[in-house]
Amino acid sequence: MDRDRLDLSPDEMRTLGYRVVDLLVDHFANGEDEPLGEAPSREELEARLREDLPEEGSPPDAVLDQVEENVLPNTMRVDHPRFFGFVPGPNNFIGVLADLLASGFNIFSGTWISGAAAAQIELVVIDWLRELCGLPETTGGLFTSGGSMANVTALAAARHASLDDDVTGAVAYCSDQTHTSVDRALRLLGFRPDQLRRVPSDDRYRLDPSALRDAVAADRAAGRRPFCVIANAGTTNTGAVDPLPALADLADAEDLWLHVDGAYGAPSVICERGQKRLDGIERVDSLTMDPHKWLFQPFEIGGVLVRNAHHLRRAFRLEAEYLEDAVGEADEINFSAYGIQLTRSFRALKLWMTFKVFGRRHVATAVERGFEHAERAERLLRERPEWTVVTPAQMGIVTFRCEPEGWPSDRVDTLTRRLVSAMNENGEAFLTQTTLDGRPVLRLCPINPRTEAASLQNTIDRLEAIRGALSEAP
């Protein structure tokens, strides 16, 4: 080891690397049997991890020991087969190896001159996603850190194309189920909160085209400038997909940019069931999707597609004098000119390698399992007389609550909240709650392809047992 050069010897690197690979292999091979992880108090983690900046350093094995003992167990395993909360992040080993390669070779994918092959791979994979969505060949895009940054990127393109960056009086529209990343994106782009109109959703928690049409008409009559509709391809709350064909018709008639936030739901277009639910996605002006959700990639990789790639370039291309050598030939793509980041990691490699190793058909089958898991959970719940399915399984999500006969709604709501807390404290599975129509509901999102049917059965059985204990408690 040469500490002054930050070097390890080849043997030291191999020994340490093999140990890390063994950890990862055990993690993937024995995932069902591992605990879900914990979220200790700040006080406890301060005691375990707080220390002064090391002056001389420690043996690598000792540092890795600390990672094994104090870091990995104290993070929630969002890729665990029994992690059913939020939107899980069920990655795959090929994607992990791709990230290792991209990180180890420190590939810079901001400019063609520094990462030509990385840029070409990104072009290829973006085009694969374009084809899956049925978008035209004029479409372009890039990979981002996640859906939040993808929404910023797409809406920046919409602002430039539709408003020439003048946001005065401009109004965007979305449903009351839209993710708050849209609010944040518009705020960063210079819009005031009152320039995002949240239209009430229908009884299926979808954006209502009729209500949207009325809102647009009212704003035009008041002298405002409607410019963008933001639709959902799978809401986080319920998995609802907004009526994309009707919204596309309205956007065409009103000359509005149609953006779809498909962060977790849009990747399901890879399978037949997803294609049916996402009818109309081929008509959007821009689309976001997160391969680190339903395409099973390690964090971070979000993506954005824009129907006319020139809108991205026109919105973001600003070239400084020190980047003159990076501009290159006309057909050399510099992704730094299509989004916010100049410094970009090689995110496309993991999705490219995953498709190359497993093929579209097997990735599609893995996505189909998410639909099937949620539908199985719904059937199991409907078999129990005191359990009510609030929203049926759609896009891999089902919401529900326990409603014992004769209980008033406030007592049911208290039970719902206590069920979530008790279930997660138990540690056998993890799920979350959300609020629909002002009331809490339990929510399952079982899209991990490594989840077994028995895990769903056991989770609902465990909820039933906890419900019995809580109902009898004073």
C-alpha positions in Angstrom: 0.0 0.0 0.0 1.3 3.4 -1.0 -0.8 5.8 1.1 0.8 9.0 -0.4 -0.4 7.9 -3.9 -3.7 6.5 -2.6 -2.7 3.2 -4.0 -3.3 -0.4 -3.0 -1.1 -3.3 -4.3 -2.7 -5.6 -6.9 -3.0 -8.3 -4.3 -4.6 -6.0 -1.8 -7.1 -4.8 -4.4 -8.0 -8.3 -5.3 -8.4 -9.5 -1.8 -10.6 -6.5 -0.8 -12.5 -6.7 -4.1 -13.3 -10.4 -3.7 -14.6 -9.7 -0.2 -16.9 -7.0 -1.6 -18.1 -9.3 -4.4 -18.8 -12.0 -1.9 -20.9 -9.6 0.2 -22.9 -8.7 -2.9 -23.4 -12.3 -4.1 -24.6 -13.2 -0.6 -27.0 -10.2 -0.6 -28.5 -11.3 -3.9 -28.5 -15.0 -3.3 -30.0 -14.8 0.3 -32.1 -11.7 0.0 -35.3 -13.3 1.2 -33.7 -14.4 4.4 -32.0 -11.1 5.2 -33.6 -8.5 7.5 -35.2 -5.5 5.9 -32.8 -3.1 7.7 -33.4 -0.5 10.3 -33.6 3.2 10.8 -32.0 3.8 14.2 -32.3 7.1 16.0 -29.9 9.9 15.1 -28.5 9.7 18.6 -27.6 6.0 18.2 -25.9 6.5 14.8 -24.0 9.5 16.1 -22.6 7.2 18.8 -21.6 4.5 16.2 -20.3 6.7 13.4 -19.3 10.1 14.6 -15.5 10.6 14.7 -12.8 13.1 13.9 -11.4 13.2 10.4 -8.8 10.4 10.4 -5.2 11.7 10.1 -3.4 8.4 9.2 -6.2 6.1 8.1 -7.0 2.5 8.9 -6.5 -1.0 7.3 -9.1 -1.4 4.5 -10.5 -4.6 6.1 -11.2 -2.7 9.3 -13.1 0.0 7.4 -15.1 -2.6 5.6 -15.8 -4.3 8.9 -17.4 -1.0 10.1 -19.4 -0.8 6.9 -20.7 -4.4 7.5 -21.5 -3.8 11.2 -22.8 -0.2 11.3 -23.7 1.0 7.8 -25.4 -1.8 5.8 -27.7 -3.1 8.6 -28.8 0.4 9.4 -30.2 1.3 6.0 -33.6 0.2 4.7 -33.3 -2.5 2.0 -35.6 -1.1 -0.7 -34.6 -4.0 -2.9 -35.8 -6.6 -0.3 -38.5 -9.0 -1.6 -40.7 -8.0 1.3 -40.3 -4.3 0.9 -43.7 -3.2 -0.3 -43.6 0.5 0.6 -43.3 3.6 -1.5 -42.0 2.4 -4.9 -39.3 -0.3 -4.3 -35.9 -0.2 -6.0 -35.4 -3.9 -6.9 -32.0 -3.8 -8.7 -30.1 -6.6 -10.4 -26.6 -7.9 -10.2 -25.7 -7.1 -13.8 -26.6 -3.5 -13.2 -24.4 -3.5 -10.1 -21.5 -4.8 -12.1 -22.1 -2.1 -14.7 -22.0 0.6 -12.0 -18.7 -0.9 -10.7 -17.2 -0.7 -14.2 -18.5 2.8 -14.8 -17.2 4.0 -11.5 -13.9 2.1 -11.5 -13.0 3.4 -15.0 -14.4 6.8 -14.0 -16.1 7.3 -17.3 -17.1 10.9 -18.0 -20.2 11.0 -20.3 -20.8 14.7 -20.6 -19.0 15.2 -23.9 -18.2 13.1 -26.9 -14.5 13.8 -26.8 -14.2 12.4 -23.3 -16.8 9.6 -23.5 -17.7 8.7 -27.1 -18.7 5.1 -26.5 -20.6 6.2 -23.4 -22.5 8.7 -25.4 -23.2 6.2 -28.2 -24.5 3.6 -25.6 -26.8 6.3 -24.2 -28.1 7.1 -27.7 -28.8 3.5 -28.3 -30.6 2.9 -25.0 -32.6 6.1 -25.2 -33.7 5.0 -28.7 -34.8 1.6 -27.3 -37.0 3.3 -24.8 -38.3 5.6 -27.5 -39.3 2.6 -29.6 -41.0 0.9 -26.7 -43.1 4.0 -26.1 -44.0 4.3 -29.8 -42.5 7.8 -30.1 -41.2 9.1 -33.5 -37.6 9.1 -34.6 -37.4 12.9 -33.9 -37.4 12.0 -30.2 -34.3 12.4 -28.1 -33.5 12.3 -24.4 -31.0 11.5 -21.8 -30.5 9.9 -18.4 -30.7 11.9 -15.2 -30.3 11.2 -11.5 -34.0 10.4 -11.1 -37.6 11.4 -11.9 -37.3 14.7 -10.1 -34.4 15.9 -12.3 -36.1 14.4 -15.3 -39.2 16.5 -14.7 -37.1 19.6 -14.3 -35.4 18.8 -17.6 -38.6 18.1 -19.5 -40.4 21.1 -18.1 -37.5 23.4 -18.9 -37.8 22.2 -22.5 -41.5 22.9 -22.4 -40.9 26.4 -21.0 -38.4 27.3 -23.7 -40.4 25.8 -26.6 -43.9 27.1 -25.5 -43.0 30.4 -23.7 -39.6 31.3 -24.9 -38.7 31.3 -21.2 -41.1 34.1 -20.4 -43.2 32.7 -17.6 -45.4 35.8 -17.1 -49.0 34.7 -16.7 -48.2 31.2 -17.7 -50.2 28.3 -16.2 -49.5 24.5 -16.0 -52.1 21.9 -15.1 -52.0 18.6 -13.3 -54.2 16.5 -11.1 -54.3 16.5 -7.3 -52.5 13.1 -7.4 -49.4 14.4 -9.1 -46.1 14.0 -7.4 -44.6 17.0 -5.6 -41.5 16.8 -7.8 -43.6 18.7 -10.4 -44.2 21.5 -7.9 -40.5 21.7 -7.1 -39.5 21.6 -10.8 -41.8 24.5 -11.7 -40.6 26.5 -8.7 -37.0 26.0 -9.8 -37.9 27.1 -13.3 -39.3 30.4 -12.0 -43.0 29.7 -11.7 -45.0 30.8 -8.7 -47.1 28.3 -6.8 -50.3 29.8 -8.2 -49.1 29.1 -11.8 -49.6 25.3 -11.2 -53.3 24.5 -11.3 -54.1 21.3 -9.5 -57.3 20.0 -11.1 -59.5 17.7 -8.9 -59.2 14.0 -9.9 -62.1 11.8 -10.8 -63.5 8.9 -8.8 -60.6 6.8 -10.1 -58.0 9.4 -9.0 -57.2 10.4 -12.6 -57.0 13.8 -14.2 -60.5 14.7 -15.4 -60.4 16.0 -19.0 -63.7 17.9 -18.6 -62.5 19.7 -15.5 -59.2 20.4 -17.1 -60.9 21.9 -20.2 -63.0 24.2 -17.9 -59.8 25.3 -16.0 -58.0 26.1 -19.3 -61.0 28.1 -20.5 -61.3 30.0 -17.3 -57.6 30.9 -17.4 -57.7 32.0 -21.0 -60.8 34.2 -20.2 -58.8 35.8 -17.4 -55.9 36.7 -19.7 -53.5 34.0 -18.5 -51.4 31.8 -20.7 -52.1 28.0 -20.4 -49.0 26.2 -21.8 -48.6 22.7 -20.3 -50.6 19.7 -19.1 -48.7 17.3 -16.7 -50.3 13.9 -16.8 -49.5 10.8 -14.7 -48.6 7.3 -16.0 -48.9 5.6 -12.7 -49.5 7.8 -9.6 -47.5 7.1 -6.5 -50.7 6.9 -4.4 -52.7 4.4 -6.3 -51.0 3.6 -9.6 -53.7 5.5 -11.5 -53.0 6.3 -15.2 -54.5 9.5 -16.5 -56.7 9.2 -19.7 -53.8 9.9 -22.1 -55.7 9.8 -25.4 -58.3 12.3 -24.2 -55.6 14.5 -22.7 -53.6 14.4 -25.9 -56.7 15.4 -27.9 -57.3 18.4 -25.5 -53.6 19.4 -25.6 -53.7 19.3 -29.5 -56.9 21.4 -29.6 -55.6 23.9 -27.0 -52.0 24.0 -28.3 -50.6 22.8 -24.9 -47.4 20.9 -24.2 -48.3 17.4 -22.9 -45.8 16.1 -20.4 -46.2 12.7 -18.7 -44.7 11.9 -15.4 -44.2 8.2 -15.7 -41.4 7.9 -13.2 -42.3 4.4 -12.0 -45.2 3.5 -14.3 -43.9 4.3 -17.8 -41.3 1.5 -17.9 -44.2 -1.0 -17.8 -44.7 -0.2 -21.5 -42.1 -3.0 -22.0 -44.8 -5.6 -21.4 -48.2 -6.2 -23.0 -50.2 -5.4 -19.9 -48.3 -2.1 -19.5 -48.8 -1.2 -23.2 -52.6 -1.5 -22.8 -52.7 0.6 -19.7 -50.4 3.3 -21.3 -52.4 3.7 -24.5 -51.8 7.2 -25.8 -48.2 7.5 -24.4 -47.0 7.7 -28.0 -48.6 11.1 -28.3 -46.8 13.0 -25.5 -44.4 15.9 -26.0 -42.2 14.7 -23.2 -42.0 11.8 -20.8 -40.1 10.9 -17.7 -39.3 7.4 -16.4 -37.1 5.9 -13.8 -35.2 2.7 -14.8 -34.1 2.4 -11.1 -37.7 1.6 -10.3 -39.6 -0.8 -12.7 -36.6 -1.6 -14.9 -34.7 -3.0 -11.9 -31.5 -0.8 -12.0 -29.4 0.4 -9.1 -29.8 4.0 -8.1 -29.4 6.5 -9.8 -30.9 6.4 -13.2 -33.9 8.5 -14.3 -34.7 9.3 -17.9 -36.4 11.9 -20.0 -37.7 11.6 -23.6 -38.7 14.7 -25.6 -40.7 14.3 -28.8 -38.5 16.8 -30.6 -34.9 16.5 -29.5 -34.2 20.0 -30.7 -36.3 21.4 -27.8 -33.8 19.9 -25.3 -30.8 21.3 -27.1 -32.3 24.8 -27.6 -33.2 24.9 -23.9 -29.9 23.8 -22.5 -27.0 24.4 -25.0 -24.6 27.0 -23.5 -21.0 26.5 -24.4 -18.1 28.1 -22.6 -14.8 28.9 -24.2 -13.1 26.0 -22.3 -15.5 23.6 -24.0 -14.6 24.6 -27.5 -12.7 21.3 -28.1 -15.7 19.3 -26.8 -18.1 20.6 -29.4 -16.9 18.3 -32.1 -18.6 17.3 -35.3 -22.3 17.9 -36.0 -23.2 14.2 -35.4 -21.2 13.9 -32.2 -23.6 14.2 -29.3 -22.6 16.1 -26.2 -25.2 15.2 -23.6 -24.1 18.2 -21.5 -25.9 20.3 -24.1 -29.2 18.4 -23.6 -29.6 18.8 -19.8 -28.4 20.4 -16.6 -25.3 18.4 -15.9 -21.9 18.8 -17.5 -20.3 16.2 -15.3 -22.3 13.1 -15.8 -21.6 9.5 -14.9 -22.1 6.6 -17.3 -25.6 5.8 -16.2 -26.7 4.1 -19.5 -24.2 1.2 -19.1 -26.2 -0.6 -16.5 -29.5 -0.5 -18.5 -27.7 -1.5 -21.7 -26.0 -4.4 -20.0 -29.2 -5.5 -18.4 -31.1 -5.6 -21.7 -28.1 -7.3 -23.4 -27.8 -10.0 -20.8 -31.5 -10.7 -20.0 -33.2 -9.5 -23.2 -36.4 -7.5 -23.5 -38.7 -10.6 -23.1 -37.3 -11.5 -19.7 -37.3 -8.0 -18.4 -41.0 -7.7 -19.6 -41.8 -10.9 -17.7 -40.2 -9.5 -14.5 -42.4 -6.4 -14.9 -45.5 -8.5 -15.5 -44.8 -10.2 -12.1 -45.4 -6.8 -10.4 -48.9 -6.6 -11.9 -49.6 -10.2 -10.8 -48.3 -9.7 -7.3 -50.6 -6.7 -6.7 -53.6 -8.6 -8.2 -52.8 -11.6 -6.0 -52.7 -9.3 -2.9 -56.1 -7.8 -3.9 -57.6 -11.3 -4.1 -56.2 -12.2 -0.7 -57.7 -9.1 0.8 -61.1 -9.6 -0.8 -61.3 -13.1 0.8 -61.2 -11.5 4.2 -64.6 -10.0 5.2 -63.3 -7.2 7.4 -60.8 -5.9 4.8 -61.8 -3.4 2.1 -60.0 -2.8 -1.1 -60.1 1.0 -1.6 -58.4 1.1 -5.0 -58.0 -2.2 -7.0 -54.6 -3.4 -8.2 -53.4 -1.2 -11.0 -49.8 -0.6 -12.2 -48.5 -2.8 -9.3 -50.2 -0.9 -6.4 -53.3 -1.8 -4.3 -54.7 0.3 -1.4 -56.9 -1.0 1.3 -58.0 -0.7 5.0 -59.5 -2.9 7.7 -63.1 -2.0 8.5 -64.5 -4.1 11.3 -68.3 -4.2 11.3 -69.8 -1.4 13.3 -66.6 0.6 13.7 -66.9 4.4 13.1 -64.6 5.9 10.5 -62.4 7.7 13.0 -61.7 4.4 14.9 -61.0 2.7 11.5 -58.5 5.5 10.6 -56.7 5.1 14.0 -56.5 1.3 13.4 -55.0 1.9 9.9 -52.3 4.1 11.2 -51.5 1.7 14.0 -51.4 -1.2 11.6 -48.6 0.4 9.5 -46.5 1.2 12.6 -46.9 -2.2 14.2 -46.3 -4.1 10.9 -43.1 -2.2 10.2 -41.8 -2.5 13.8 -42.3 -6.2 13.5 -39.7 -6.2 10.7 -41.1 -9.1 8.6 -42.3 -6.8 5.8 -42.4 -3.1 5.1 -45.4 -1.2 3.8 -46.6 2.4 3.9 -49.8 4.4 4.2 -51.2 7.2 2.1 -54.2 9.5 2.2 -57.2 9.3 -0.2 -60.2 11.6 0.2 -58.8 12.7 3.5 -58.6 9.3 5.1 -55.6 7.0 5.6 -55.2 3.8 3.6 -52.7 1.0 3.6 -50.7 0.6 0.4 -48.8 -2.3 -1.1 -46.4 -2.0 -4.0 -45.0 -5.5 -4.6 -43.1 -5.0 -7.9 -39.9 -6.8 -6.9 -39.6 -9.8 -9.3 -37.9 -11.7 -6.6 -40.9 -11.5 -4.3 -42.6 -14.9 -3.8 -46.4 -15.5 -3.6 -45.8 -16.9 -0.1 -44.4 -13.6 1.0 -47.6 -11.8 0.1 -49.7 -14.4 1.8 -47.6 -14.2 5.0 -47.7 -10.4 4.9 -51.4 -10.2 4.8 -51.7 -13.0 7.4 -49.4 -11.0 9.6 -51.6 -7.9 9.1 -54.6 -9.9 10.1 -52.9 -11.1 13.3 -51.8 -7.6 14.2 -55.2 -6.3 13.5 -56.7 -8.9 15.9 -54.2 -7.9 18.6 -54.8 -4.2 18.1 -58.6 -4.6 18.1 -58.5 -6.4 21.5 -56.2 -3.9 23.1 -57.8 -1.4 25.4 
